C-alpha cells in the first residue's frame, strides 16, 4: 500500500502518562488497496510504566476504523468505536511492554472482518490467539500526552515497516534495523523481529449472492406441528403452490456463517427447536440447503412468522421475511392449503446494514409469543464481542408488575423535586431496572454489557416486534462476585433507540412547515387541563420559525395524516382504553371521561385506517416523524396473534421516527424533554441520537423520572432536514 506524505509514523517512549494517538482528520492522500483497506497511522509505543494508549480518529461515518495491535509477536485487530464524534479504542500497555499500532480504515465492513480473520490466524506477519486487554474506564488526556505532530525518528531507528500490501501478499510484514543510535546518541529502541512469513493467502472470495426462500402452510391447525422451511441457494428458488412464501436475494460473505433467526406470534417452537441456526451458503452448483424450524400453532386467529437473515458479528439483518397463516381449530377439515377468502401474507424486506449503524452496540431480540408466554432469545453485540441468553417469561404479568412498581415509585415521589426525594426515587427505579436485567439478560449478556458499559453510547435495541419491555429503565448489574460502582447505568441514559424490523429507517427526515402539525388541546374539562403543553408546541414553532398547522379534532388529524405530513407533535392526554374497542387513544379538547363516546379521541385503530400497513417500507411515499407526548403511547400491550398500539401501527404504516411515553408523565418534565429534543434536533449536523441524549439530560435536570419514560424508535444517525 502506498503511504501518503501525511501518514503519521513514529516511535514513542512513554513514562506512564497516558498516550493519545489522534488522527484528526484522517490523512486525505493515503491510498486504498484492492480490499479497500487504507493505512492511517503506524506507531510503536514502549511503556516504561503502565500506560493506556488511546487511538482516536476523526473521520467520515462512511468508513469502519480499526487498529492492528501487535505485542510480543501476538496480534489482534481492535475495532474503533463511535465516541463523541470520533472513533476510539483504548489499549493497555503494561510497563516494559512494546506495542505496535497500525491504524486502518475500510469503506466495507467485510474488509475489516477479513482483515480481522487474517490477523487472528497469524497472518500479516503476526502470531494469533492472544487477547488484547481493553480498558473500559479511561478518559483521554490533554495535548501534553497526545501524539499529533511528532517528527519521524532517524532512519536507523525507524518504526517497523508494516506494509499492508506486503502483508496481504504473505511477505514479511515486520522489518527492523536494530543497529545505529537514536536521537541524542542513545541506543535505538529494540524492535522484535517478525516470524517467518506465512504461505501466500488465497484471494478472498467475491461477495456471493444468496437466494433465501421461506415457506410454510397458509392454513395450520392449532396444536398440530408443522415445519417452516428456510431454503438457501446460489440459484433462483421456486416456491410451492398454495403455500405462504417469502423471498429475498442478498449479498453475503460465503466464508462466514449465515444466521437464520425466527420470531413468532401466536405460535411456539416445538420442544428442542432452536429459534436461530447458523449455516453456510451452499457451494456453486450444490443443491439448496433446507433449514427446518418445527413450529406449533397455539392461539386461534392469525399467526405471524418473521425470518431475519444476518451475518455475525454484524447484528443488523441483511434481510427479513414476514409470513402469516390462519390458525384454525383442530377439528377443521381443511387441507392446509390457501383458500380464496384467506389473505396470503408474504413480505420480504432487504435491510442492508448502514456502515456506521452496523458497528453500533446492539441488543437483538427474537421472540416467540403464544399462550401468554414470551420465549426470548436476547443477543448483545458490542464491538467484536457477542453474547446470547434465552429466557421465558409470562409477559403480560411481567410487564404489569414492572409498571406497577414504576407507578408506586412515582406515587411515592409525588410532586417533590428536592434532591433527596429524587435521589430516593431514582434509587428505587434502579432496583427495578436491576431486577429486569437479572431476569432477562442472564449471566453472559449481562456480563458483556457490564464490561463494555462505557462503550454503549447510541445503543440500538432491535426486534421483529418486541416493544413491550421498558428497555430504557433496564439497569446494568455487575457479574456475580464482582464489585459494582457508584454510577447509574440505565440503558436509556446511553442514548438508547429502538428499531422494529420491516419498518422504515430514514437517515434524513424532511421537515416542511406546511406539513408540520402541532396539537396541544386546551381541555374543556378543568380536571384535564395541563399547564406546560403549550410550551412544547411553542418550542417546535420557534425552531421552525413559523406556526405550521394544527388539528382541533380527531377528524382533522385523520384528514391531515391521510393527506400527508412530515411531522406530527401531540402534547396532551393519552391512555389505554379498556372498553370496546380496546386499544390506545389520545384525547382532544372536548374529551370528558364521564361522557366518553369515542368521538373526542383518536385511536390506534384510526391510525391503522389512515396509514395502512406497508408490504415494503422502502416504497413509502414519505417517512414522517410522529411525537406523541402523552401517557402510555410508547409501548404495546402484550397480545397474541394480533398487534396493536400507536407505536406498532405508525411504524408499520411508514412512519420513520416515533417517540412516545411508556408511563404517565408530569407535563413540566415532559416539556423539558421536548424543548431540549427539538433544540438539539434542529441544530446543524445534529442527529436524533444526539437529540435523544440531550433531551434525557434535560429531563433529569427537571428532577423527575420522565427522562426514561420516552421511547424513541429511530435510526440514531437520522437528521431532521428543514426545507
C-alpha positions as CSV (number, residue, x, y, z in Angstrom):
1,X,0.0,0.0,0.0
2,X,1.3,3.4,-0.8
3,X,1.7,5.7,2.2
4,X,0.7,9.3,1.8
5,X,3.0,12.1,2.8
6,X,0.8,13.0,5.7
7,X,0.8,9.5,7.2
8,X,1.8,9.7,10.9
9,X,4.7,7.3,11.7
10,X,6.7,7.4,14.9
11,X,8.5,5.6,17.7
12,X,7.4,6.9,21.1
13,X,8.6,6.1,24.7
14,X,6.1,6.8,27.4
15,X,6.9,7.3,31.1
16,X,3.4,6.3,32.4
17,X,1.3,9.3,31.3
18,X,-1.5,8.0,29.1
19,X,-0.8,8.5,25.4
20,X,-3.4,9.6,22.8
21,X,-2.8,8.8,19.1
22,X,-5.0,11.3,17.4
23,X,-5.6,11.3,13.6
24,X,-7.5,14.5,13.1
25,X,-8.6,14.4,10.3
26,X,-7.7,11.1,8.6
27,X,-5.0,11.6,6.0
28,X,-6.6,12.6,2.7
29,X,-3.9,11.3,0.4
30,X,-3.3,7.7,1.7
31,X,-4.5,5.2,-0.8
32,X,-6.6,2.0,-0.5
33,X,-5.5,-1.4,-1.6
34,X,-7.7,-3.8,-3.6
35,X,-9.6,-4.8,-0.5
36,X,-10.5,-1.2,0.4
37,X,-8.1,-1.1,3.3
38,X,-6.4,2.3,4.0
39,X,-3.5,2.8,6.4
40,X,-3.9,5.9,8.6
41,X,-1.0,5.7,11.1
42,X,1.9,3.5,12.1
43,X,3.2,3.9,15.6
44,X,5.5,1.9,18.0
45,X,5.0,2.6,21.7
46,X,7.3,1.4,24.5
47,X,6.0,1.9,28.0
48,X,8.3,2.5,30.9
49,X,5.3,2.4,33.3
50,X,1.8,1.2,32.9
51,X,0.2,3.2,30.2
52,X,-3.1,3.5,28.2
53,X,-2.8,4.2,24.5
54,X,-6.0,5.9,23.2
55,X,-6.4,5.8,19.5
56,X,-8.8,8.4,18.2
57,X,-9.8,9.1,14.6
58,X,-11.9,11.9,13.4
59,X,-13.1,10.7,10.0
60,X,-16.2,10.1,7.9
61,X,-19.0,8.0,9.2
62,X,-18.9,6.1,5.9
63,X,-15.9,4.2,7.0
64,X,-15.0,1.5,9.5
65,X,-11.9,2.0,11.6
66,X,-9.6,-0.4,13.4
67,X,-6.1,-0.8,14.9
68,X,-3.9,-3.8,14.3
69,X,-2.2,-4.3,17.6
70,X,1.0,-6.4,18.0
71,X,2.8,-7.1,21.2
72,X,5.3,-9.9,21.9
73,X,4.6,-11.3,18.4
74,X,0.9,-11.8,19.1
75,X,-1.6,-9.7,17.2
76,X,-5.2,-8.8,17.3
77,X,-7.4,-6.4,15.4
78,X,-9.3,-3.9,17.7
79,X,-12.3,-2.1,16.4
80,X,-12.6,1.7,16.9
81,X,-16.0,2.5,18.2
82,X,-18.0,5.7,17.9
83,X,-17.4,8.0,20.8
84,X,-18.5,11.7,21.0
85,X,-17.9,12.5,17.3
86,X,-14.7,10.4,16.8
87,X,-13.8,6.7,16.5
88,X,-11.9,5.5,19.5
89,X,-10.1,2.5,21.1
90,X,-8.3,2.3,24.4
91,X,-5.5,-0.2,24.8
92,X,-3.5,-1.0,27.9
93,X,0.3,-1.1,27.6
94,X,2.0,-2.7,30.7
95,X,5.3,-1.4,32.0
96,X,8.2,-2.6,29.9
97,X,6.0,-3.7,27.0
98,X,6.4,-2.8,23.4
99,X,3.2,-2.2,21.3
100,X,3.0,-1.7,17.6
101,X,-0.2,0.0,16.4
102,X,-1.2,0.2,12.8
103,X,-4.5,2.2,12.4
104,X,-6.5,1.4,9.3
105,X,-9.9,2.1,7.8
106,X,-12.1,0.5,5.2
107,X,-15.3,1.5,3.4
108,X,-16.5,-2.0,3.8
109,X,-17.4,-3.9,6.9
110,X,-16.4,-7.1,5.2
111,X,-13.0,-5.7,4.5
112,X,-12.4,-5.2,8.2
113,X,-13.8,-8.6,9.0
114,X,-11.5,-10.2,6.5
115,X,-8.5,-8.3,8.0
116,X,-9.5,-9.4,11.5
117,X,-9.6,-13.0,10.3
118,X,-6.1,-12.7,8.8
119,X,-4.7,-11.2,11.9
120,X,-6.3,-13.7,14.2
121,X,-5.0,-16.6,12.1
122,X,-1.4,-15.3,12.4
123,X,-1.3,-13.6,9.0
124,X,0.2,-10.2,8.4
125,X,3.5,-11.5,9.9
126,X,1.9,-11.9,13.3
127,X,1.1,-14.7,15.7
128,X,-2.5,-15.1,16.7
129,X,-4.5,-16.0,19.7
130,X,-3.5,-13.5,22.4
131,X,-6.3,-11.3,23.5
132,X,-5.6,-7.6,23.7
133,X,-6.5,-6.1,27.1
134,X,-9.1,-3.4,26.7
135,X,-9.6,-0.7,29.3
136,X,-13.2,0.4,29.9
137,X,-12.9,3.4,32.2
138,X,-10.2,5.6,30.7
139,X,-10.6,9.2,29.7
140,X,-8.2,10.5,27.1
141,X,-5.7,13.1,28.5
142,X,-4.9,16.5,27.1
143,X,-2.5,17.5,24.4
144,X,0.6,17.0,26.7
145,X,0.1,13.3,26.2
146,X,-1.2,13.4,22.6
147,X,0.7,12.1,19.6
148,X,-0.1,14.6,16.9
149,X,2.9,16.0,15.1
150,X,5.9,14.0,16.4
151,X,8.8,14.2,13.9
152,X,9.8,11.0,12.2
153,X,12.7,9.3,14.0
154,X,16.1,9.0,12.3
155,X,16.3,6.2,9.6
156,X,18.4,3.9,11.9
157,X,15.6,3.9,14.5
158,X,12.7,4.0,12.1
159,X,9.4,2.3,13.1
160,X,9.0,-1.2,11.8
161,X,7.9,-1.2,8.2
162,X,4.4,-2.6,8.4
163,X,3.1,-2.5,4.8
164,X,-0.3,-3.9,4.3
165,X,0.3,-4.6,0.6
166,X,3.2,-6.9,1.5
167,X,1.4,-8.4,4.4
168,X,-1.6,-9.4,2.3
169,X,0.8,-11.0,-0.2
170,X,2.2,-13.1,2.6
171,X,5.7,-11.4,2.7
172,X,7.5,-10.3,5.8
173,X,5.3,-7.5,7.3
174,X,7.7,-6.5,10.1
175,X,11.3,-5.5,9.5
176,X,13.5,-3.5,11.8
177,X,17.1,-2.4,11.9
178,X,18.4,-2.6,15.5
179,X,21.7,-1.1,14.5
180,X,22.6,2.6,14.9
181,X,21.6,5.1,17.5
182,X,18.5,7.0,18.3
183,X,18.2,10.7,18.8
184,X,20.9,12.2,21.1
185,X,23.2,9.2,20.6
186,X,21.1,6.9,22.9
187,X,20.7,3.2,21.8
188,X,17.9,2.7,19.4
189,X,14.8,1.2,20.8
190,X,14.8,-2.6,20.1
191,X,12.1,-3.8,17.8
192,X,11.2,-7.5,17.8
193,X,11.7,-9.3,14.5
194,X,8.7,-10.9,12.9
195,X,8.2,-14.7,12.5
196,X,8.7,-16.4,9.2
197,X,6.2,-15.3,6.6
198,X,3.2,-17.5,6.2
199,X,2.2,-19.0,2.9
200,X,0.5,-16.6,0.5
201,X,-3.2,-16.4,1.4
202,X,-5.8,-17.3,-1.1
203,X,-7.5,-14.4,-2.6
204,X,-10.7,-13.5,-0.7
205,X,-13.9,-14.6,-2.3
206,X,-16.1,-12.0,-4.0
207,X,-19.4,-11.4,-2.3
208,X,-21.8,-14.2,-3.1
209,X,-25.4,-13.8,-3.9
210,X,-27.7,-15.8,-1.6
211,X,-31.2,-16.6,-2.6
212,X,-33.4,-17.1,0.5
213,X,-36.9,-18.5,0.5
214,X,-39.1,-19.1,3.5
215,X,-42.3,-21.2,3.1
216,X,-45.0,-22.7,5.3
217,X,-48.6,-23.8,5.0
218,X,-51.0,-21.0,4.5
219,X,-53.5,-22.6,7.0
220,X,-52.4,-24.5,10.1
221,X,-54.3,-26.3,12.8
222,X,-53.9,-25.3,16.4
223,X,-51.7,-27.7,18.3
224,X,-50.7,-29.6,15.1
225,X,-46.9,-29.2,14.5
226,X,-45.8,-28.0,11.1
227,X,-42.5,-27.2,9.5
228,X,-41.3,-23.8,8.3
229,X,-38.6,-24.3,5.7
230,X,-35.9,-21.6,5.1
231,X,-34.0,-22.5,1.9
232,X,-30.7,-21.1,0.8
233,X,-29.1,-21.4,-2.6
234,X,-26.9,-19.6,-5.1
235,X,-29.5,-20.2,-7.7
236,X,-33.0,-18.8,-8.1
237,X,-35.5,-20.7,-5.9
238,X,-39.1,-21.7,-6.8
239,X,-42.0,-21.8,-4.4
240,X,-44.6,-24.5,-3.9
241,X,-48.2,-23.6,-4.9
242,X,-50.7,-22.8,-2.2
243,X,-48.0,-22.0,0.5
244,X,-47.2,-18.8,2.3
245,X,-43.9,-17.8,0.8
246,X,-41.4,-15.0,1.1
247,X,-38.2,-14.5,-0.8
248,X,-35.1,-12.3,-0.6
249,X,-31.9,-12.0,-2.5
250,X,-28.9,-10.7,-0.6
251,X,-25.1,-10.4,-1.0
252,X,-23.2,-12.4,1.6
253,X,-19.7,-13.4,2.5
254,X,-19.7,-17.1,1.6
255,X,-16.8,-17.7,4.0
256,X,-18.8,-16.7,7.1
257,X,-21.8,-18.2,8.8
258,X,-25.3,-17.0,7.9
259,X,-27.7,-16.9,10.9
260,X,-31.3,-17.7,10.3
261,X,-33.4,-16.4,13.3
262,X,-37.2,-16.8,13.6
263,X,-39.6,-14.9,15.7
264,X,-43.2,-16.0,16.2
265,X,-46.5,-14.6,17.4
266,X,-49.5,-16.8,18.1
267,X,-47.2,-19.8,17.7
268,X,-44.4,-21.5,19.6
269,X,-41.4,-23.6,18.8
270,X,-41.6,-27.4,19.1
271,X,-39.6,-28.8,22.1
272,X,-35.9,-28.8,21.3
273,X,-36.2,-26.4,18.3
274,X,-33.6,-23.6,18.4
275,X,-35.0,-20.2,17.2
276,X,-31.7,-19.4,15.5
277,X,-29.5,-21.6,13.4
278,X,-26.1,-20.9,11.8
279,X,-25.4,-22.3,8.4
280,X,-23.1,-21.8,5.4
281,X,-24.3,-20.9,1.9
282,X,-24.1,-23.9,-0.4
283,X,-21.2,-24.0,-2.9
284,X,-21.9,-23.1,-6.6
285,X,-23.8,-25.9,-8.2
286,X,-24.7,-27.6,-4.9
287,X,-28.3,-28.4,-4.0
288,X,-30.2,-25.9,-2.0
289,X,-29.9,-26.1,1.8
290,X,-33.1,-26.6,3.7
291,X,-33.2,-25.3,7.2
292,X,-36.3,-26.6,9.0
293,X,-38.0,-25.0,12.0
294,X,-40.6,-27.1,13.8
295,X,-43.5,-24.9,15.0
296,X,-46.7,-25.5,16.9
297,X,-49.7,-23.1,16.4
298,X,-51.0,-22.1,19.8
299,X,-53.7,-19.4,19.5
300,X,-56.6,-19.2,17.1
301,X,-56.5,-16.2,14.8
302,X,-53.6,-15.3,12.6
303,X,-50.1,-16.5,13.4
304,X,-47.1,-14.4,12.3
305,X,-43.6,-15.5,11.5
306,X,-40.6,-13.3,10.9
307,X,-37.3,-14.6,9.5
308,X,-34.2,-12.5,9.9
309,X,-31.0,-13.2,8.0
310,X,-27.8,-11.9,9.5
311,X,-24.0,-12.5,9.2
312,X,-22.5,-12.2,12.7
313,X,-20.8,-10.2,14.2
314,X,-23.0,-7.6,12.4
315,X,-26.3,-7.6,14.2
316,X,-28.4,-5.7,11.7
317,X,-30.3,-8.1,9.4
318,X,-29.4,-8.3,5.7
319,X,-33.0,-9.2,5.0
320,X,-36.2,-10.0,6.8
321,X,-39.1,-12.1,5.6
322,X,-42.6,-11.9,7.1
323,X,-45.1,-14.7,6.7
324,X,-48.5,-15.3,8.3
325,X,-51.0,-18.1,8.3
326,X,-54.6,-18.7,9.5
327,X,-54.7,-20.8,12.7
328,X,-57.8,-22.9,12.7
329,X,-59.5,-25.2,15.2
330,X,-58.1,-28.8,15.3
331,X,-61.4,-30.1,14.1
332,X,-61.3,-28.0,10.9
333,X,-61.5,-30.3,7.9
334,X,-59.4,-28.1,5.6
335,X,-56.3,-29.4,3.9
336,X,-53.9,-26.7,4.9
337,X,-54.0,-25.1,1.5
338,X,-54.8,-21.4,0.9
339,X,-58.5,-20.6,0.4
340,X,-59.7,-17.9,-1.9
341,X,-61.2,-15.9,1.0
342,X,-58.0,-16.1,3.2
343,X,-55.3,-13.5,2.5
344,X,-51.7,-14.7,2.0
345,X,-49.1,-12.6,3.7
346,X,-45.6,-13.0,2.3
347,X,-43.4,-10.0,2.5
348,X,-39.6,-9.6,2.2
349,X,-37.6,-6.6,3.2
350,X,-33.9,-6.0,2.3
351,X,-32.2,-4.2,5.1
352,X,-28.6,-3.5,4.1
353,X,-26.8,-2.5,7.3
354,X,-25.5,1.1,7.0
355,X,-21.8,1.1,7.7
356,X,-21.9,3.2,10.9
357,X,-25.1,1.6,12.2
358,X,-23.6,-1.9,11.8
359,X,-20.9,-1.0,14.3
360,X,-23.1,0.4,17.0
361,X,-23.7,-1.6,20.2
362,X,-26.9,-3.7,19.7
363,X,-29.4,-5.8,21.6
364,X,-31.3,-8.1,19.2
365,X,-34.4,-9.8,20.3
366,X,-36.1,-12.8,18.7
367,X,-39.5,-13.6,20.3
368,X,-42.0,-16.4,20.2
369,X,-45.2,-15.2,21.9
370,X,-48.0,-17.6,22.5
371,X,-50.3,-18.8,25.4
372,X,-49.5,-15.6,27.2
373,X,-45.8,-16.6,27.4
374,X,-42.9,-15.0,25.7
375,X,-39.8,-17.0,24.7
376,X,-37.0,-14.5,24.2
377,X,-33.6,-15.0,22.6
378,X,-31.6,-11.9,23.5
379,X,-28.3,-11.3,21.8
380,X,-25.9,-8.4,22.7
381,X,-23.2,-7.3,20.3
382,X,-20.6,-4.7,21.4
383,X,-17.7,-4.3,19.0
384,X,-16.4,-7.8,18.2
385,X,-18.0,-9.4,21.3
386,X,-21.3,-11.2,21.3
387,X,-23.3,-13.0,24.0
388,X,-26.8,-14.6,23.9
389,X,-29.3,-15.5,26.6
390,X,-32.6,-17.4,26.3
391,X,-35.4,-16.8,28.7
392,X,-39.1,-17.4,29.0
393,X,-41.5,-15.1,30.8
394,X,-45.2,-14.7,31.4
395,X,-45.1,-11.5,29.6
396,X,-48.3,-9.6,30.4
397,X,-47.8,-10.3,34.2
398,X,-44.1,-9.4,33.9
399,X,-44.8,-6.1,32.2
400,X,-47.7,-5.2,34.5
401,X,-45.5,-5.9,37.6
402,X,-42.8,-3.6,36.2
403,X,-45.2,-0.7,35.5
404,X,-46.9,-1.2,38.9
405,X,-43.5,-0.8,40.5
406,X,-42.9,2.4,38.4
407,X,-46.3,3.8,39.4
408,X,-45.6,3.1,43.1
409,X,-42.3,4.9,42.8
410,X,-43.8,7.9,41.1
411,X,-46.7,8.0,43.6
412,X,-44.2,8.0,46.5
413,X,-42.3,10.8,44.8
414,X,-45.4,12.9,44.2
415,X,-44.7,16.5,43.4
416,X,-41.5,16.7,45.4
417,X,-38.4,17.9,43.5
418,X,-35.9,18.2,46.3
419,X,-32.6,16.4,45.7
420,X,-33.1,13.8,48.4
421,X,-36.5,12.8,47.2
422,X,-35.5,12.5,43.6
423,X,-32.4,10.5,44.6
424,X,-34.5,8.1,46.6
425,X,-36.9,7.7,43.6
426,X,-34.0,7.0,41.2
427,X,-32.5,4.5,43.6
428,X,-35.8,2.7,43.7
429,X,-36.1,2.8,39.9
430,X,-32.6,1.5,39.7
431,X,-33.6,-1.5,41.8
432,X,-36.5,-2.2,39.4
433,X,-34.2,-1.9,36.4
434,X,-31.6,-4.2,38.0
435,X,-34.2,-6.9,38.6
436,X,-35.2,-6.7,34.9
437,X,-31.6,-7.0,33.9
438,X,-31.0,-10.0,36.2
439,X,-34.2,-11.7,34.8
440,X,-33.7,-11.0,31.1
441,X,-30.0,-10.6,30.4
442,X,-28.7,-13.6,32.3
443,X,-25.0,-14.1,33.0
444,X,-23.4,-13.9,29.6
445,X,-25.3,-10.9,28.2
446,X,-25.3,-9.1,31.4
447,X,-21.6,-9.6,31.9
448,X,-20.8,-8.4,28.4
449,X,-22.9,-5.2,28.7
450,X,-21.4,-4.5,32.2
451,X,-17.8,-4.9,31.0
452,X,-18.5,-2.7,28.0
453,X,-20.8,-0.3,29.8
454,X,-18.6,2.7,28.9
455,X,-19.0,1.8,25.2
456,X,-22.8,1.6,24.9
457,X,-23.3,5.1,23.5
458,X,-26.0,5.1,20.8
459,X,-27.2,1.6,21.9
460,X,-29.8,0.1,19.5
461,X,-32.5,-2.3,20.6
462,X,-33.9,-4.1,17.5
463,X,-36.5,-6.8,17.1
464,X,-39.2,-8.2,14.9
465,X,-41.8,-6.5,17.1
466,X,-40.9,-6.8,20.8
467,X,-41.7,-3.3,22.1
468,X,-43.4,-4.1,25.4
469,X,-40.3,-4.3,27.7
470,X,-39.2,-0.9,29.0
471,X,-35.5,-1.4,28.0
472,X,-34.9,2.3,28.9
473,X,-35.1,1.5,32.6
474,X,-33.1,-1.7,32.5
475,X,-30.1,-1.1,34.8
476,X,-26.8,-3.0,34.3
477,X,-25.5,-5.0,37.2
478,X,-22.0,-6.4,37.7
479,X,-21.5,-10.2,37.2
480,X,-21.8,-12.3,40.4
481,X,-18.8,-11.8,42.6
482,X,-17.7,-8.6,41.0
483,X,-18.0,-5.2,42.7
484,X,-20.3,-2.5,41.3
485,X,-19.6,1.2,41.0
486,X,-21.2,4.3,42.2
487,X,-22.6,5.3,38.9
488,X,-26.1,4.6,37.4
489,X,-26.2,2.6,34.2
490,X,-29.7,2.8,32.9
491,X,-29.8,1.8,29.2
492,X,-31.9,4.8,28.4
493,X,-29.1,7.1,29.6
494,X,-26.8,5.5,27.0
495,X,-28.9,7.2,24.3
496,X,-30.9,4.0,23.5
497,X,-33.0,4.0,20.4
498,X,-35.2,1.2,19.0
499,X,-35.9,-0.3,15.6
500,X,-38.5,-2.8,14.5
501,X,-37.6,-5.0,11.5
502,X,-39.5,-4.3,8.3
503,X,-40.2,-0.7,9.2
504,X,-38.8,2.5,7.6
505,X,-35.3,3.6,8.8
506,X,-34.7,7.0,7.1
507,X,-31.4,8.9,7.8
508,X,-32.9,12.2,6.6
509,X,-36.4,13.3,7.7
510,X,-37.6,16.3,5.7
511,X,-39.5,18.9,7.7
512,X,-41.5,21.4,5.7
513,X,-43.5,23.9,7.8
514,X,-46.6,23.5,5.7
515,X,-46.6,19.7,6.5
516,X,-46.0,20.1,10.3
517,X,-49.0,19.5,12.6
518,X,-48.7,20.6,16.3
519,X,-51.5,19.9,18.7
520,X,-51.8,20.9,22.4
521,X,-55.5,20.6,23.3
522,X,-57.0,23.1,25.8
523,X,-59.3,20.7,27.6
524,X,-62.9,21.7,28.3
525,X,-62.7,19.6,31.5
526,X,-60.9,21.6,34.1
527,X,-59.5,18.5,35.7
528,X,-57.7,17.6,32.5
529,X,-56.0,20.9,31.8
530,X,-52.2,20.9,31.5
531,X,-50.1,23.9,32.2
532,X,-47.0,23.2,30.2
533,X,-48.1,21.5,27.0
534,X,-48.2,24.8,25.0
535,X,-44.5,25.2,25.7
536,X,-43.9,22.0,23.6
537,X,-45.7,23.4,20.6
538,X,-44.0,26.8,21.1
539,X,-40.6,25.1,21.2
540,X,-41.3,23.4,17.9
541,X,-42.6,26.5,16.2
542,X,-39.6,28.5,17.4
543,X,-37.2,26.1,15.7
544,X,-39.3,26.2,12.5
545,X,-39.7,30.0,12.5
546,X,-43.4,29.6,11.5
547,X,-46.5,28.2,13.1
548,X,-47.3,25.3,10.8
549,X,-50.7,23.6,11.1
550,X,-52.9,22.2,13.9
551,X,-55.8,19.8,14.3
552,X,-58.7,20.7,16.7
553,X,-60.5,17.3,16.4
554,X,-59.7,13.7,15.7
555,X,-61.3,14.0,12.3
556,X,-59.0,16.9,11.3
557,X,-55.9,14.9,12.4
558,X,-57.2,12.0,10.4
559,X,-57.6,14.1,7.3
560,X,-54.1,15.6,7.6
561,X,-52.4,12.2,8.1
562,X,-54.2,10.9,5.0
563,X,-53.2,13.9,3.0
564,X,-49.5,13.5,4.1
565,X,-47.4,15.1,6.8
566,X,-43.7,15.5,7.7
567,X,-44.1,15.9,11.5
568,X,-46.9,15.5,14.0
569,X,-46.5,16.6,17.6
570,X,-49.3,15.9,20.1
571,X,-48.9,17.2,23.7
572,X,-51.9,16.1,25.8
573,X,-53.5,13.1,27.5
574,X,-53.3,9.5,26.3
575,X,-54.4,6.3,27.8
576,X,-55.2,2.6,27.3
577,X,-58.9,2.2,26.6
578,X,-60.3,-0.8,28.4
579,X,-63.8,-0.9,26.9
580,X,-64.7,-1.8,23.3
581,X,-63.0,-1.1,21.1
582,X,-59.9,-1.6,23.3
583,X,-56.6,0.0,22.5
584,X,-54.7,3.2,22.8
585,X,-56.1,6.7,22.3
586,X,-55.1,10.3,22.6
587,X,-57.7,12.8,23.9
588,X,-58.7,16.1,22.1
589,X,-60.1,19.2,23.7
590,X,-63.7,18.1,24.0
591,X,-62.9,14.9,25.8
592,X,-64.8,14.4,29.0
593,X,-64.3,11.0,30.6
594,X,-67.8,10.8,32.1
595,X,-69.4,11.4,28.7
596,X,-66.9,9.4,26.6
597,X,-68.4,8.1,23.4
598,X,-65.1,7.9,21.5
599,X,-65.8,11.0,19.3
600,X,-63.2,13.2,21.1
601,X,-60.4,10.6,20.9
602,X,-58.0,9.5,18.1
603,X,-57.4,5.7,18.5
604,X,-54.7,3.3,17.2
605,X,-57.4,1.7,15.0
606,X,-58.0,5.1,13.4
607,X,-54.2,5.4,12.7
608,X,-54.3,1.9,11.1
609,X,-57.0,3.1,8.8
610,X,-55.2,6.3,7.9
611,X,-51.8,4.7,7.5
612,X,-52.4,1.1,6.3
613,X,-49.5,-1.3,6.9
614,X,-47.0,-1.3,4.1
615,X,-45.8,-4.5,2.5
616,X,-42.4,-2.8,1.7
617,X,-41.3,0.1,3.8
618,X,-38.9,1.3,1.1
619,X,-41.9,2.1,-1.0
620,X,-43.4,4.6,1.5
621,X,-44.3,7.9,-0.2
622,X,-42.9,9.6,2.9
623,X,-41.4,8.6,6.3
624,X,-42.8,11.2,8.7
625,X,-41.9,11.9,12.3
626,X,-44.7,11.3,15.0
627,X,-44.1,12.5,18.5
628,X,-46.9,11.7,21.0
629,X,-46.0,13.4,24.3
630,X,-48.8,11.6,26.1
631,X,-49.1,8.8,28.6
632,X,-48.8,5.1,27.8
633,X,-48.5,5.5,24.0
634,X,-44.8,4.4,23.6
635,X,-45.4,0.7,24.1
636,X,-47.8,-2.1,23.1
637,X,-50.0,-4.1,25.4
638,X,-48.9,-7.8,25.1
639,X,-51.2,-9.6,22.7
640,X,-51.2,-12.9,21.0
641,X,-52.0,-13.2,17.3
642,X,-52.9,-9.5,17.0
643,X,-50.6,-6.5,17.5
644,X,-51.7,-3.0,18.4
645,X,-50.8,0.3,19.9
646,X,-49.7,3.6,18.3
647,X,-46.0,2.6,18.1
648,X,-46.7,-0.6,16.1
649,X,-49.4,1.0,13.9
650,X,-47.5,4.1,13.0
651,X,-44.2,2.3,12.3
652,X,-45.9,-0.4,10.2
653,X,-47.7,2.4,8.3
654,X,-44.5,4.0,7.1
655,X,-43.6,6.5,9.9
656,X,-39.8,6.8,10.0
657,X,-39.5,8.2,13.6
658,X,-41.8,7.6,16.5
659,X,-41.5,8.9,20.1
660,X,-44.0,8.1,22.8
661,X,-44.2,7.7,26.6
662,X,-44.3,4.4,28.4
663,X,-46.0,5.7,31.6
664,X,-47.8,8.8,32.9
665,X,-45.5,11.8,32.8
666,X,-45.5,15.2,34.6
667,X,-46.0,17.9,32.0
668,X,-43.1,20.1,33.4
669,X,-40.5,17.4,32.9
670,X,-42.1,16.3,29.6
671,X,-41.8,19.9,28.4
672,X,-38.1,19.9,29.4
673,X,-37.6,16.8,27.3
674,X,-39.4,18.1,24.3
675,X,-37.8,21.5,24.3
676,X,-34.3,20.1,24.6
677,X,-35.0,17.5,21.9
678,X,-36.2,20.0,19.3
679,X,-33.4,22.5,20.1
680,X,-30.8,19.8,19.5
681,X,-32.5,18.0,16.7
682,X,-32.7,21.2,14.6
683,X,-29.1,22.1,15.3
684,X,-27.0,21.9,12.1
685,X,-25.3,18.5,11.9
686,X,-27.1,17.0,15.0
687,X,-28.6,13.6,14.8
688,X,-31.6,12.2,16.5
689,X,-29.2,10.2,18.7
690,X,-27.7,13.4,19.8
691,X,-31.1,14.9,20.4
692,X,-32.3,11.9,22.5
693,X,-29.3,12.2,24.8
694,X,-29.7,15.9,25.2
695,X,-33.4,15.5,26.0
696,X,-32.9,12.8,28.6
697,X,-30.3,15.0,30.3
698,X,-32.7,18.0,30.3
699,X,-35.5,15.9,31.8
700,X,-33.1,14.6,34.5
701,X,-32.3,18.1,35.5
702,X,-36.0,18.8,35.8
703,X,-36.0,16.5,38.8
704,X,-38.4,13.7,37.6
705,X,-38.2,10.2,36.4
706,X,-39.6,11.1,33.0
707,X,-36.2,11.1,31.3
708,X,-36.6,7.3,31.0
709,X,-40.3,7.3,30.1
710,X,-39.8,8.3,26.5
711,X,-39.2,5.6,23.9
712,X,-37.5,6.6,20.7
713,X,-37.9,4.5,17.5
714,X,-35.4,5.9,15.1
715,X,-32.1,5.4,13.4
716,X,-29.7,7.2,15.7
717,X,-27.9,8.7,12.7
718,X,-31.1,10.3,11.3
719,X,-31.3,14.0,11.0
720,X,-34.2,16.4,10.7
721,X,-33.8,18.5,7.5
722,X,-35.7,21.8,7.3
723,X,-36.9,22.5,3.8
